[in-house]
Amino acid sequence: MTSDEITASPAASVAGPYSPVVRCPAQQDLIFVSGQLPVGEGGGLEPGGVGEQVAAAVRNALAVASSAGAGAEDVVKVTVYTTDISDMEALN
């Protein structure tokens, strides 16, 4: 299978050896977006609680998807991990 690495937006700068977004044109033009952190425009952790941080991570994921020509309407699946089940209301 061939894949194309996409140059993502500055909001998706990566600290590790992986691509924030990859397009697989041979597979129905699928786009895979790597996990995004709640990093704000200043480069630090988004201030506020869980809700604000989830919103920042979603904004970053959508910015990465947009660099590959996709948007929220194209999302098929999202996986979220939490260490505190009491945060579920804010996550949703």
C-alpha positions as CSV (number, residue, x, y, z in Angstrom):
1,M,0.0,0.0,0.0
2,T,1.3,3.4,-0.8
3,S,0.8,6.4,1.4
4,D,1.5,10.1,1.2
5,E,2.9,12.1,4.1
6,I,1.1,15.4,4.5
7,T,2.8,18.6,5.8
8,A,0.5,19.6,8.6
9,S,-0.2,23.0,10.1
10,P,2.0,24.5,12.8
11,A,-0.6,23.5,15.4
12,A,0.4,19.9,14.8
13,S,4.1,20.1,15.4
14,V,5.3,16.7,16.5
15,A,7.9,15.8,19.1
16,G,8.4,12.2,17.9
17,P,9.3,10.3,14.8
18,Y,5.8,10.0,13.3
19,S,3.6,11.8,10.8
20,P,0.6,13.8,12.2
21,V,-1.4,12.9,9.1
22,V,-1.1,10.3,6.3
23,R,-3.1,9.9,3.1
24,C,-3.6,6.4,1.6
25,P,-4.9,7.1,-1.9
26,A,-5.1,3.4,-2.9
27,Q,-7.5,2.7,0.0
28,Q,-10.5,4.9,-1.0
29,D,-8.4,8.0,-0.2
30,L,-8.3,7.4,3.5
31,I,-6.7,9.9,5.8
32,F,-5.3,8.8,9.2
33,V,-4.7,11.6,11.8
34,S,-2.4,10.8,14.8
35,G,-3.4,11.8,18.3
36,Q,-3.3,15.4,19.1
37,L,-2.5,17.1,22.4
38,P,-4.4,20.1,23.9
39,V,-1.7,22.5,22.9
40,G,-2.8,26.1,22.5
41,E,-1.6,28.7,20.0
42,G,1.3,29.7,22.3
43,G,2.7,26.2,22.2
44,G,1.9,25.3,25.8
45,L,-0.9,23.3,27.3
46,E,-4.3,24.8,26.9
47,P,-5.4,26.5,30.1
48,G,-8.6,25.5,31.8
49,G,-10.1,22.2,32.6
50,V,-10.8,19.0,30.8
51,G,-13.5,20.6,28.5
52,E,-11.2,23.3,27.3
53,Q,-8.3,20.9,26.7
54,V,-10.6,18.5,24.8
55,A,-11.7,21.4,22.6
56,A,-8.1,22.3,21.9
57,A,-7.1,18.8,21.0
58,V,-10.2,18.5,18.6
59,R,-9.2,21.9,17.0
60,N,-5.7,20.6,16.5
61,A,-6.9,17.3,15.0
62,L,-9.2,19.2,12.6
63,A,-6.4,21.5,11.6
64,V,-4.3,18.5,10.8
65,A,-7.2,16.9,8.8
66,S,-7.7,20.1,7.0
67,S,-4.1,20.1,5.7
68,A,-5.1,16.9,4.0
69,G,-8.3,18.3,2.6
70,A,-10.7,16.8,5.1
71,G,-13.0,18.2,7.7
72,A,-15.2,17.3,10.7
73,E,-17.8,15.9,8.2
74,D,-15.3,13.3,7.1
75,V,-14.5,11.9,10.5
76,V,-15.5,8.2,10.9
77,K,-14.0,7.3,14.3
78,V,-12.5,9.1,17.3
79,T,-10.9,7.3,20.2
80,V,-10.5,9.1,23.5
81,Y,-8.6,7.9,26.6
82,T,-9.0,9.2,30.1
83,T,-7.5,8.4,33.4
84,D,-10.5,9.7,35.4
85,I,-14.0,8.4,34.5
86,S,-15.5,11.4,36.3
87,D,-14.2,13.5,33.4
88,M,-16.5,11.8,30.9
89,E,-19.2,14.5,30.9
90,A,-16.6,17.1,30.0
91,L,-15.1,14.8,27.3
92,N,-18.5,14.5,25.6
